[in-house]
């Protein structure tokens, strides 16, 4: 029996994205784009999801919660899940363990203040793991993480202790000639994401640190990437999880709303697919780890 769940994850980076990731911390113009995402983009997406009657999962930096509290309250009031996503969209690989731990704890408290409940989902900002991230995710009792790309359509178990040897050209080859070593599985669910199902790389104009045009045709992105991956899942795997990651910074813009609306309606037209939150998907997998195994000829 087919089991295809589609999860829209909204990473509400807003001003935090420019502070922590996109090189805009010294630019009032770039920061104003983050203000627009928070003040306008969040509400537009909440309205669209309400119109389409679907639940989604939001990963909201603490900075966004405190800066745009009214808009974040709209997200919660709409019945959407809210998960942890850093405070100022910091790169975890640049944080000491104590810093990362403090940010996760503060972010969890901010979300609980909004929803009345502790968040169960963690998504690393930058989609980067530090050497401490898995242990901290487990320590704070998260049901699931959604930051890695080891699989395309199937949840796995988060591991602690993966290791690999980096190449040091000043040393003998024997010092790095080692395979990748898998660590120990935890009981935290890992729900895969993909840069090829994310709107930031093709469509965000960034000036620093490297100039990026960000003017890909959104219709092309949906037809050539988003829909084709969804069709592969439906036609060739016949079971699995499809995660789409969007941002109010981009999909909250006027020219993007129609494309997202059409995609939602396209998914609804495929009888085997349902929209779910990542929390729901994590519970399904935890109850039955075979729930999303391929039923077709492709992994």
N, C-alpha and C positions, 0 to 999 in steps of 0.2 A: 504493500500500500504506500502510495506517495506521501511524503511528509516534507513539504517545502515551506519554510518560514522566512519571511522577509522582514528585516529589522532596519528601520531608518534611525541612524544615530546622528544626533545634532550636537556638534562640538561648538559650543557658544563661546568662542574665543574673544571676540569683540576687542576691547582695548587691551586686554591681557595678551592677546596674540601679538600685538605690535610691541608690547613691552618685553615679551620673552622670546619671540621667535622671528619676527619679520623685519627687524632692524629699524623700527619706527619710534624708538623710545625718545629720540630727540626731535621728532617732527610733529608739531601740532597738526599739520595737514593729515599725516598718516593716522594719528590718534583720533582725529575727527571721523575718519572712516570707521574706526572701532566704535565711536559713539553712535554713529548711524546704525551700525549692526545691532547694537544693544537697544537703542531707542525705537528703531523702526523694524529691523529685520526679525527680531524675536517674535514680536506681535504678529507680523505677517505670516510667519510659519505656523504659529499657534492657531491662527484663524484658518489657514489652509487645512491643517490636520483636523480641526473641528468640522470644517465643511465636508471632509472626506470620511469622517468618523473612524479615524485610526489612532492607535496609541503608538508612541515613539519613545525612544530613550535619549535623554539629553545628558551630555557631559559638560559640566559648567564649572569653569575656574572660579575659585573663591572671589577673585577680583570682580568678575562679572556679577556674581551674586550680590556683593556689597554695593556695586556701582549702579546696577539696574534691578534693584529689589522688586519693584512693582512688576516689571516684565517677567522676572523669574517666578514671581508668585502666579502669574498667568499660566506659565508652563505647568506648575504644580496643580493649579485649579483645573487645568485641562485633563488631568489624570495621567500625565506623562511621567515616566521614570526619570529620576535625576541621579547621576553618578558623579564620582570624583574625577577631576581633570586638572590637578595642580592648583596653584593660586594665581600666579602671573604667567602661566604657561611656560614655566621654567623647563630647561632641559635637564632631566634627571641625571644624565651622565656628568653634569657639572656640579651636582650637589653632593655634599657630605651626607653620610647616612643620617645624622642627627637633623640636618636641614630637611631632607626628604621626608623623614618621619614626622617632623613638626608640621610640614605643609599638608600631608595626608590627614593628620589628626585635626588640624584647623579646618580643612575643607569638609571633612565629615561633620564637624559640629555646625558649620554654616548650612549644610544641606539639611541636617536634622532640624535646624531652626525654621527652615522653609516648609518641610514636609511633615515634621513631627515624627519621622522615623530615620533610623540610621541607613545610609545608602548601602546597597549590596554590590554595586558595580564600580569597578575601577578602570579608567582608561588613562594611560600615561600620556602626559603632554609631550609633544614632539613625536609621539609613537616611538619613544626610546626607553629602553630598560637600562637602569644602572645595575651595577653588580648587587645592589641592595634591594631593588624593587620587588623581586618575587618573595623574598623573606618578609618584607614589610606588608605586602598584599596579604600574605597568609596571617601575619601577626594581627592585622586589624580586622580579620574575620570576614573578608569579602567573599561573597558567593562566587563571583566570577571576575575575570579580567578580560579586557578586549583591547589589546595593544600589539599583538604579534600576527605574523603572516605565514606560519608554518603550513597551514592548509588553506584552501580556497573556500570551501563550503561546509566544513565539518568541524564541530567543536572538539577539543582535546582536553587534557588535563595540564594545568600549569605545572612546570617543573622548577625545581630549585637545584642549582649546582651544575648546570651545563658548563662545559669547559672546552676551550680550543686553544691552539697555539698560533700566535701571530708570527709573521715572518720578520726575522731580524737579519738583514743582509750582512751585518758585521760578524755574524756567528756561523758556525758550521750548519749545513742543512739538516743534520740529524736533530738539531735543537727544535725544529718546527715541523718535522715530518711525522705528524700525528693526526689521526682522524678526529672528527668532532665527537665529543663524549657527551652523551645524554645524562642529565642529572636525575634526581628522584622525583617521581610524580607526587603532586599534592592532591587534595580533594577540592581545589579551586578550579572551576571550569575556565578554559581559555576559549573565547569566541573570536574567530579570525576576522581581521579587517584586511583591506587592500588599498594600496595607493591608486590602483586602477578603478576603484569605486569611491574616489574621494575628489571633491571639487577644487581643493586648494591648488594642487600642482598645475593643472591646465588653465585655471581661470582667475587666479589672484595676481594682480599687478603689484610687484614688489620692487622697490628701488635698491634696498640694501639687504644683506651684504653683497648679493649678486643680482644685477638687473634681470628681471623676469617679466616678459611682456604680459602674460596672463590674458590673452585675447582669443583663446580657442572658441570655436563655435559651439555653444551649448547643445544645439541640436545634433551636431556631430558626436559630442561626448555621449549623449543618451543613445543615439542609434548605433554607434560603432563600439562603444564600451559597455555602458550600463545595461542596455537591453540585450546585447549579444551574450554577456555573461549570464544574465538571467535566463535567456533561452537555452544556453548550454546546460544550466542546472536543471531546467524543466525537461528538456528533450533527451539529454544524454545521461545525466545522473539520476534524475527522477526523484531525488530526495536530497535534503541538505538545508543549509542556512545561507541566506543572501544578506550581507550587510552592506548598506550604502551609507557613506559618511558625508554629511553636508554641514555647512556653516551658515549662520544668519548673515555673515559678512558677504556671502556670495548668493546663496539661494534665497536670502531675504531681499535681494535686489529685484526691482520690478520685472526685468526681462527674464528672470529665472523662474518665477512662480508658475507660469504656464507649463514649462517643461516638466517641473516636478509633479504638477497636477496630472499631466498626461501620463507620466510614468506610473503614478499611483493607480490611475484608472486602467492602464495596461496590465499591471500586476493583478488587479481585481478581475480582469477579463479571463485570466488563466485560472481555471477552476480549482487546480490543486494547490495554489499558493494562498497563504494567509499572512497578514501583517501581525507581528508580535513584538513585544519589548524584548530586550536582551535578557532581562530578568526571567521572563517566561521561558525563553529558550534555554537558559542555564538550568532551570528547574526540570525541563523536559529531558535534557541530556543527563542530568544527575539521576533522575528516576530510571532512565533507560539509555545507557551509553550507545546503544545500537540504533537509536531513534533516527539519526540523520545519516546513517550509512547509505552509500549509493545503492539504488535499486536497478540501475542501468548498467551499461557496458563500460562506463568511464568512472574513474575515481574523482 
